[in-house]
Amino acid sequence: MTQPTQPAAARTRRRENTRERLLEAAVGVFVDTGLKRVTVDDLVGAAGFTRGAFYSNFTSVDEVFFEVFRRYANGMLDQVREQIAAVPDGAFGVEAVGEVLASLAGPGSPWVVLHGEFTLLALRDERAREVLAVFSREMRAQVVEVIDDVLARLGRRGSVPTDQLAQLVISLQFHAMTLGALGDTTLSDGAPQGRWLTDQVLVTLVNGFSVELADS
C-alpha cells in the first residue's frame, strides 16, 4: 500500500485535531445553550475555528450533537468497565459496584442534559428517534456485557434475561443521575455522601434478579 505523503498525513492529523476540538467544545455549548438554540457560529466560536472548518468535518449541528452523545455515552461505559476491572477480586462486591455507579451521578454531569435534549428531539423528530433507538440498542448491549461480567465476578448469574436487567439498571441509574444533577439527596439517604439507599437498591437488584452459580 502506498504510504501517504507527509503533507497529506499532516492534513489528516490537522483535520482529526480540528474535529476533536469541535466535539470537545460542543459538549459545553449544548449543555449551556440547548440543542435547538445552538448555531454553527456558537460551535466554531467555542472551539476557535471558522465555519469552513466546521463544514469540512460536519454537515449540521444535529450531526455534531449525535456524535457528542455517542462519544459521551461510550466514555461513561468505558469508565465503568475500567473502574470495575480495577477492583481486586478479594474486594469485589455489590458495594464496589455502587461506588462506581455513584461516581457517575454527581452534580455537574453533562449526561443528564445531553440525554434530555436528545429525548425531546426524538419525541418531535422521526429521524432523531431512529438515531436514538440505534444508540440505545448499542448502549444496552454494552450494559448487558458489563452486568454479565459483574455477576460472574460475584459468583452469580441472572435469573431473568440480562437485557431486561440492563433496562432496569439503566433506568435506575439515569434517575439517580438526574436527582444528583438537581441536588436531590433522595437516593443518598438525605446526605450528599450517603450511600445507604443506593446500596440497598443494588443489593435488592442482585439478590432479586440473579442466583448463585452453585444453585443454577
Secondary structure in CASP SS format (residue, H / E / C, confidence):
PFRMAT SS
TARGET T0000
AUTHOR 0000-0000-0000
METHOD secondary structure of the structure
MODEL  1
M C 1.00
T C 1.00
Q C 1.00
P C 1.00
T C 1.00
Q H 1.00
P H 1.00
A H 1.00
A H 1.00
A H 1.00
R H 1.00
T H 1.00
R H 1.00
R H 1.00
R H 1.00
E H 1.00
N H 1.00
T H 1.00
R H 1.00
E H 1.00
R H 1.00
L H 1.00
L H 1.00
E H 1.00
A H 1.00
A H 1.00
V H 1.00
G H 1.00
V H 1.00
F H 1.00
V H 1.00
D H 1.00
T H 1.00
G C 1.00
L H 1.00
K H 1.00
R H 1.00
V C 1.00
T C 1.00
V H 1.00
D H 1.00
D H 1.00
L H 1.00
V H 1.00
G H 1.00
A H 1.00
A H 1.00
G C 1.00
F C 1.00
T C 1.00
R H 1.00
G H 1.00
A H 1.00
F H 1.00
Y H 1.00
S C 1.00
N C 1.00
F C 1.00
T C 1.00
S C 1.00
V H 1.00
D H 1.00
E H 1.00
V H 1.00
F H 1.00
F H 1.00
E H 1.00
V H 1.00
F H 1.00
R H 1.00
R H 1.00
Y H 1.00
A H 1.00
N H 1.00
G H 1.00
M H 1.00
L H 1.00
D H 1.00
Q H 1.00
V H 1.00
R H 1.00
E H 1.00
Q H 1.00
I H 1.00
A H 1.00
A H 1.00
V C 1.00
P C 1.00
D H 1.00
G H 1.00
A H 1.00
F C 1.00
G C 1.00
V H 1.00
E H 1.00
A H 1.00
V H 1.00
G H 1.00
E H 1.00
V H 1.00
L H 1.00
A H 1.00
S C 1.00
L C 1.00
A C 1.00
G C 1.00
P C 1.00
G C 1.00
S C 1.00
P H 1.00
W H 1.00
V H 1.00
V H 1.00
L H 1.00
H H 1.00
G H 1.00
E H 1.00
F H 1.00
T H 1.00
L H 1.00
L H 1.00
A H 1.00
L H 1.00
R H 1.00
D C 1.00
E H 1.00
R H 1.00
A H 1.00
R H 1.00
E H 1.00
V H 1.00
L H 1.00
A H 1.00
V H 1.00
F H 1.00
S H 1.00
R H 1.00
E H 1.00
M H 1.00
R H 1.00
A H 1.00
Q H 1.00
V H 1.00
V H 1.00
E H 1.00
V H 1.00
I H 1.00
D H 1.00
D H 1.00
V H 1.00
L H 1.00
A H 1.00
R H 1.00
L C 1.00
G C 1.00
R E 1.00
R E 1.00
G E 1.00
S C 1.00
V C 1.00
P C 1.00
T H 1.00
D H 1.00
Q H 1.00
L H 1.00
A H 1.00
Q H 1.00
L H 1.00
V H 1.00
I H 1.00
S H 1.00
L H 1.00
Q H 1.00
F H 1.00
H H 1.00
A H 1.00
M H 1.00
T H 1.00
L H 1.00
G H 1.00
A H 1.00
L H 1.00
G C 1.00
D C 1.00
T C 1.00
T H 1.00
L H 1.00
S H 1.00
D C 1.00
G C 1.00
A C 1.00
P C 1.00
Q C 1.00
G C 1.00
R C 1.00
W H 1.00
L H 1.00
T H 1.00
D H 1.00
Q H 1.00
V H 1.00
L H 1.00
V H 1.00
T H 1.00
L H 1.00
V H 1.00
N H 1.00
G H 1.00
F H 1.00
S E 1.00
V E 1.00
E E 1.00
L H 1.00
A H 1.00
D H 1.00
S C 1.00
END
